[in-house]
């Protein structure tokens, strides 16, 4: 069964995470994604190990977990784009592609004759998506941007972690590179929107995506809190700035998360916890009152929640529709029955290891389920296939390109 993007070809010149993440999503949706990599080295993340994928005998291969997470379903073509011949091949590929994704520094690809205007000359309706740290204009357009620094610069770290007065307090980065990931997601949405416009008008598009812009955008409610109140948001640790109680509490054997979103849920919780009088106390009867009296309420709730285990609280509150849950490790998360049922761990055949475990896509189509393509490719695995099959380059020329270090 063909995916919804089976008619789309993507030329992916990006590396590390934001661009590859966008390319992988398009591949999951059925697009043919040709990943251009440096001969001999490939994507930077091919060296970001351990851990490495293990072969059938349990020995490390050269395939890193980091590369595997963002390159499923792609074809790998090694190509030296600094060479005249490599640039010529990129232009030939672009002429037969619908989308180009790149994350070079601003202006770099134009120096190679591979900028938007260059590729538009050979494919007028090309969708060209540039991903950088800070965008194509502005005072920081030439500065390299990485997820960690963007989380700091973009305000996210000021919101993440415990307050300064708490032991171990201070700003913290998120445990996964969310600026990269969200930029990849925004880029995918922009590419799909541009493709839909092209289907109607025949017009191509240049997409300028910046990690910093996406980081600012994903501040969401915290940003709006600031814009409305002009009060700088504080760090609340695991608590919520606008909803109480919406945080983690210690239990007799660990922690439980309470995510109480309305007054009715709070009343049910108090009844189960044996403190019904608290929900009728005017200091706590409404969410607005609970936010104003946060510290007093937490002081009441904390010792009550410590009297039972995490599982006991979840078993008591879950059936009543009171949102709660444990704080799982990654291992425990993958062992959750719901995660297994939803197919969020998949396995695909891999030339180095028989099978490779991967995280599945969260997109579930009822009528036309996603069918995963190939595993993340070996470096240069599809070089000859793409050059011969798509560009019609014969074996002798391929050999000469290899001898010259172009591929």
N, C-alpha and C positions, 0 to 999 in steps of 0.2 A: 504494500500500500504506500503510495507516494505521499510525502509530507506536503504541507501547504506551500512551502517555498521550493518545491522540487524544480521549478522553472528558473530559479535564481542562482547565479554563480557569483561567489564572493572571492575577491583577491585580498587576502589577509596579510598585510605587511607589518602587523603589530607584534609586540612581544611583551613578556611578563604577564600582566593580568587584565587590565581594563579592556584593552582591545581584544585579546584572545577570549575573554569572557563573553563579549558581544558576538564574536565569531562562532563560539561554541553553541550559543543559543540559536543562532541562525542555522547552524548545522543540524541541531536537534530538530528544528522545524523543517528540515528537508533540503536546505540549500547545499549546493556543492561549494565547499570552502577550500580554497587552495592557499596553504600557508607558505609564505616565502621566508626561508631561513638562511642564515649565513653558512656557507660551506665550512664544514669541520667543527663548528661551534653550535650553530642553531640558536634558538631562543635562549635568552639568559637563564631561564628557569630550568633548562636541562642540566645545569650545574648546581642547582639549589637543593642539594641533598647532603646527608641522608634525611629521611628514609628513601630507599630505592625499591622499585618493584623487584620481587624475587622470582627466579625462574622455577621450573618444575622440580628442581633438586634443592630448592631453598637458598640458592646463591643469589647475591645481589646482581641485578642487571645494571645497565647505565641509565635506566628510565626513572626519573625522580617523581615522587608523589606530587610535587608542586606543578610540574609540567603536565602530568596526567589529569590534574583537576580542571584544566581549562582548554583542552585541545581535542576533545573527543570528536570523532566524525570528520576530521579534516584530512586533506592530502598535504604531505610535506614535500616541497620543492626547494632544494638548496640552490641559491643564486647569489652571486656577488653583484649587488646593485651599484657598486662603485665603479664597475667596469662598463665600457661602452656597450659591449655585447649583452651584459646583464640588464642594462637599462633598456636596450632594444627589446629584449624578451619580456620585460615587465610591460612595456607599451603594447606589445602584441597580445599579451594575456589580458590587459585592460580592455583592449578593443573587443574582446569576446566575453567580458564580464559585465555584471550589473552593478556591483558594489565594490568599492575599495575601502579598506580600513587600515589606517596607519597611525602610529603614535611616535613619530620622530619629532625632534625639536622643531619649533616654528621655523619654516623656511628651508629645512634641511633637504627635503625631497625635491624642492624646486631647483636646488643646485645640481641635482642629478637629472633634471629634465623629467621629473616624475611627480611634480605638483599637480594641483587640480586643473589648472589651465592647460598644462601639458597633456594630461590624460583626457581632458574634455575635447582636445583637438582630434584625438583618435576615436573617442566614444562620446559624442555630444550629450547623450542622456545618462552619463555615468552618475552614480550616487557615490560621493567621495566623503568619507567620514574621518576627520582628523581629531585625534585625542591627545591632548597635552595637559601639563599640570595647571596652566594658567590661561590658556586660550590663545588665539591668534592675534590679539591686540592688547593694549594696556601696558603699564610700566613693567610688568613681570612676565611678558610674553616669552622672553628668551630664557627664563629660569627653569631648570629641570625640576619636576615635581614628583615626589614619591608619597605613597599613601600616608605613612607615619607623619611626615611634616605637614601634609594637608589636613590631617585630623587635628593637629595642633593649631595651625594657622586659621583653619576654618571654624574654630570654636567648639568642635565636638569634645575635645579632651577636657575643656573647662567644665563640661557637664557630666563627665564620666569619672567615677571614683567616689570615695568618701570625702566628706568635708575636711578641711585642713586640721581641725581640732581633734578629729578622731584618729587614734593610732593607725598608722599606715595610710592616712588620708593623703589627698593630693590628686592632681589630674592624672588620668590613665587613658591609654589608647584602648580602643575596642580590640577584642581578641582575634578578630579576622579583619582583613583589609577592606573595610566597608566603603571607603572613598573610591577605591578601584572598582569594587563590585557594583556599586550604585552607578558609577560612570558607565560601566559596561552595559548595565540595564537601560539607563537613559539613552545610550548610543543605539541600542537595539530598537528601542521604541522610535527614535528619530529616523533610523534607517527604514523601518517598516512604513512609517508615515510618508517618507519621501518616495518609496516605491509605489505606494497607493496614489500619490499625486502624479507620479510619472505615468502610471497606467491610464490616468484621465487626460493628462495634458501632453505627454511625451517629453516633458521637461526634466532634466537632471537636477542635482542639488549638491551644494557643498555644505557639510555639517561641521560646525566648530564646537567640539565638546571639551570642557575643561574640568579637571578633577575638583578644583576649588569651587567652581560654580555648583557642581553637583553636591559637594559637601555642604555648602551654604543652603541649598535647596532642601537637603534631607534633615536640616535642623527642625523643620516642620513646626510642630506645636511650640517648641522652645523658642524658635525664632519669632513666631507670632506672639508668644507671651511677651517677649522683649519689645516688639514693635508697638504693641498696644499699651504696655505699661511703662516702657522705658526703664524698667528695672532689670538689671543684669541677672540672668538665671544663675542659680547656685547649684552646687553638687549636692544631691540627696542620696548618694550611694544607690541602693536598690529601691529607694522610695520614688514616688511620682510627685511632680510639682503641683499637679492640679487635682489629684484624686487620692483619697485616704479612706481606709487602709489599702494601699496598693504597693506592697513591698514584701521582702522576705522576713521571716521570723525564725528564731531558733525553736526547735522541737526537742523532745527528749532524746532523739537519736540523730539529729541533723538539722535540716532547715525545711521550711515549707513556704511557698509563695502564695500570698493572698492577693488576688487581683479583683477586688470588689469594686464594681463600676457603678452601682446605684444604691439607693437607700433600701430598696426591698432586699437586695442581696445582703446588705449589712444587717438587717433585722434577722434574716435567717441564720446568719453566722452567729450572732449574739445568742439566739435561742439555743442552737446546738452547743455553743460554748458554755452555756449556763449563766450568761450575763445579760439576760433580756433587758434588765433595767438600763443598760448602757445605751441601747438603741433609742430609748425614749428620753434620755437626758438631752436637754436643749443644746448642750455643748456639742453633741454628736449626732443629733437627729437628722441632719442633712449633710450632704457632702461639703457644701460651703462652710458649714460649722465645723466639720471634722478637719478641713484644711486649716482653718484658723486655730484649731485646738489640737493640732497634730501631736505635739509632744505629750500632752496629757493623755490622749487616747492610746498612744503607743505604750506609755507607761502602764496602762491598765491591761492591754492586750498581751504584752510580752510574757508575763509570768503565766497567763492562762494557756497560751500556745505551747509553752515549755512542758506542760503536764502530760502531753500525749505524743506519740510518734508521728512522723511525717505521714506514714501510710494510714494511720488511724484518722488523722484529720482529712486526708483526701477521700477516704472511704465514707466518712460522715458528711462531708460538705459537697462532694461531687454530685451525688444523686439529687441534691436539692438545688442544683444549678448555681452553686456558689463557686466561682472560678478559683481553682487552687491547683498546686502541683509541686513536685519535688524539683530540686536543682540537680539535674543529671550530669554525669560526665559524658563525653562524646560516646564512649563505649555504651553507657546505659541508654543514651538517646537512640542509638541504632538497635538496641534490644527491645525498645518499646514496641508493644504489639501493634499500635497504630502506625508507627513508622514502617514496620515490616509490611503491614497490610497495604500501605500506600505505595510500596515498591520503591522506596527512596534509596535503597542500595541495589545496584544492578551489577551484572558481570558481562563482559564482552570478550570475545576471543582476541588474544594478543600474540603477535609473533615471537615475543621473547619469553612469555610466561604461560602459555596455553590460555589462561583466562586472567583478566584484570578486574578487580572490584572498583566500582566508581559510584559516585553520588548521582542518583537519577535526577531528571528534571522535575520540578514541581508542577509543570503544566500537564493537565489531564484533559484530553479531548474525549468526549463520550463517543461520538460517532466515528471519528478517525483517530484512534490512539497513536501516539508517537511511536515510531519504530526506530530504535537506535541504529546508527550506521556503524562505521568502523571504530576501533579503539583509537586513542591518541597515537599518531603515527611515529614511527622511527624516523630519525633525522634523514631527510632525503629519500624516504621510502618510495615516493611517487614521482621522483624527478623524471625518469625516463618515460613513465606512463603519461605524464602531463605534456612533456615536450613532444613526444611522438603523436599521442592521440589528439591533443588539442591544437598544437601548432604545426603538426606535420613535419617536424624536424627528423631527419633520417639518422641512422645509427652512426654513420661516419662523422656527421657534424656534432652529435652528442659527445662522441669520443674526443673530438678536438676541443669542445667546450670544457670537458672534464680535465683534459691535459693542460689547458690554459688556466685552470682554477676558477672558471666562471661558474661552474656548478660543482 
